[in-house]
Amino acid sequence: MDRFGTRRVTLFFVWTAMALAPVFPLIPWFWPLLVLQIVNGGALSFAWSGSQTLIAQLAEGEAEYIGRFSFFARIGSTVAPLLAGIAWDRGGPWPSYMLGFAWGVVLTIALLRAPEAEIAPGSGAVAGRPARFRARDALPHLPDYVRCFALMAIPAVATTMAIIFLRTATNGVQSSLYVVYLNGMGLTGTSIGVLFAAIEITSGLGSLFAGRAMRLGDPQRTMLTGTVLSVLLISVTPFIGAVFTLLLVAQALRGWLQGVVQPVMFSVQAKAVGRYRQGSVVGLRQTMNRLAAIVIPPAMGAIADQWGAGSELCHPRGCPADAVRAGRADHPPHRAGRDIGHSFATAEPRNRRQDDTRFRRLRPRAAACPMARRRPHRRQFRDQFRGRVRALLP
């Protein structure tokens, strides 16, 4: 996208997905259907990456516009499955898949009316114009990967990538062990579905507040604080138990925080890398999402097998505490407090021995979650919760 133009690449993959959508009802065999699904999924992934890149380029990284983009994207992810299901029930697979084709036409019109983002000088045959595509350009090139991963040397990019890893970890917990745990506590499927709907709704509303959050305070402080609180809100689930009202409040607040943090994070990335590397940073972001999705579920499963699902819900607390300490360690104190601004890659603890000792004390406590074995007395429950919260404070 940085070399050939974001709109140009996005249009190609949107048209690819449109052409493949009517093919699905025609193939009854598994292996051809699997190949078709892989190709179509790749085209949709590239089109989604192109949309994120284009909004970052045209909005010049402003969180307000990126927040609006996230808000309408969440509306689409909520409404589209309902419309597809209604079309399937009323007319079968053909109307359902043709609905995707029709939406591709709408997206094509929108992309054709949108301006093309500026290309870096020297990237094409003419300065500032898209490069001419050649067949060998479709093959992977090692220098492209090196330049992309080199963006991690930028402190703001490294910080946001670490936050993405944490967000993916908690989302993985929520989509798997959270459901199992609540089901074991006796909640019905409808109640659990309401909790998930609450986080989606409040997340969309939080996205609209991202622009104001950028203006009210330091963006990196906002990202780290919102991420830590969102992790804590799902980690306290074993302490809440089956109290539906408290679970609903925790999920709604967590969704709002995630909705605020995501556009702020995208804005920080876009402004840190400049206008000519937006496609690279979006690709790096998608890679970190995939890496976290591959690495974290086996680790969560191992913890759940060893200590139970309640312990797994408690375990992610160690990560945000360490992240806050790492983000603060690089900055001297001043009258307004400590800034949390730098990346995890460059931060060094002020007292490594003390930091390691606190972290070692924290891990057994996270493993020994009270809900994993028995339900404690209310006073003991309260004291243990307060102790864990104090352990997280720097």
Buried (B, 14 or more C-beta within 10 A) or exposed (E): BBBBBBBBBBBBBBBBBBEBBEBBEEBEEEEEBEEBEEBBEEBBBBBBBBBBBBBBBBBEBBBBBBBBBBBEBBEEEEEEEEEBEEBBEEEEEBBBBBBBBEBBEEBBEEBEEBEBBEBBEEBBEEEEBBBEEEEEEEEEEEEEBEEBEEBBEBBBBBBBBBBBBBBBBBBBBBEBBBBEBBBEBEBEEEBBEBBBEBBBBBBBBBBBBBBEBBEEEEBBBBBBBBBBBBBBBBBBBBBBBEEBEBBBBBBBBBBBBBBBBBBBBBBBBBBBBEBBBBBBBBBBBBBBBEBBEEBBBEEBEEBBEEBBBBBBBBBBBBBBBBBBBBBBBBBEEEEEEBBBBBBBBEBEBEEEEEBEEBBEEBEEBBBEBBBBEEEBEEEEBEEBBEEBEEBBEE
